[in-house]
Amino acid sequence: MPDPRTLALRVVTMPRDTNQYGTIFGGVILSYIDQAGFVEARRHGVHRWVTASIERVDFQAPVHLGDTVNFYAQTTRTGTKSVTVRVEVEAERFTGGAVVPVTSATVTMVAIDAAGVPIPFRSPPTVTA
């Protein structure tokens, strides 16, 4: 059975991302989760998308310096003005290449117009080049 998730984002961790313990700050991972949610939401319409909420995030394993981190996204619900996206995060270890589940989160993204007012995301694009 094919994987219903889409690779939304892939990053290599760098020294600037580490805390005093040599692992990656949770906030760095949260920022990438937010970006992965945007990438998936954008597939539903070319609009300004903002994060309305990020549901529970439990870190299952640390991310280490040099790991490649994959952010997989899947739309789980669509409303009129919002989409709910499940983001699953896996780290490919720099040493050994093992793939380790790191965390997951559910992100709700809302399409807005230039004034910040929510709009139906199935409307014509509101962002141009």
PyMOL commands that set and color helices and strands:
alter all, ss='L'
color gray80, all
select helices_A, chain A and resi 15-17+26-42
alter helices_A, ss='H'
color red, helices_A
select strands_A, chain A and resi 6-12+48-54+68-78+82-92+99-112
alter strands_A, ss='S'
color yellow, strands_A
deselect
rebuild
show_as cartoon
